[in-house]
Amino acid sequence: MIPEIDIVPYAVLFAVLLAILASAIKVLREYERGVVFRLGRLLRAKGPGLIILIPVVDKMVKVSLRTIAMDVPPQDVITRDNVSVKVNAVLYFRVMDPEKAIVEVEDFLYATSQLAQTTLRSVLGEVELDDLLSAREQINEKLQTILDEQSDAWGIKVSLVEIKHVDLPQEMQRAIAKQAEAERERRAKVINAEGEFQAATRLAEAAEIIMKEPAALQLRYLQTLIDITGERTTLVLPIPIDLLGKLGGGGGTGQPT
């Protein structure tokens, strides 16, 4: 008789070898890096492509090098002119040095988020409300510079910071609306005053010309009468003879025959 072979130990051994082989071979994408630790000591960052690790001895931490868009939660901020507002922002950053991102900080995502929140409150507390609403580009650049400098030790590059929304109290919204309305009324009054000034200047110039030419005064008088009476009414008025002489070029004597 053929002795029976127990295949269970072989199956277990094959499964163990397969698990060891799977843990030893890693494939990293183009945007990924693997920070390898050998017996707890930092070896180096590897990738992309096929990575072979020593089972049990080597441990790998995978890091993505793609740009991360992080939403900064709304922060209660008191501006320099003592106005309480809620401000949220969005932060764009990426890992430039995977080894620093893993070794220098416990959780670089959490650390970057906390740093962004505290920096947002600190910077906005130094500006006034009008600057917060009208000079966002300068504030964004300042936030980006500060965050980039402080996160550089973690191997992180902050490329952009944008303030998304500023939530104002209701009473402050009404005050801003009244201020805008008053500004529009002021501009309208200034434009109206400038128009009246230009009209008065033109009338003064016209008056000086008419005073120098009496015939022009008479013609203006006739034009005014025509405008008053309308087109369908016939109006007979005596015209001075000297006016006719001036209108005719001044060639005649102006005396009846």
Summary of the structure (lengths in Angstrom):
residues: 257
radius of gyration: 43.3
end to end distance: 166.7
largest distance: 166.7
contacts: 618
relative contact order: 0.08
helix: 51%
strand: 25%
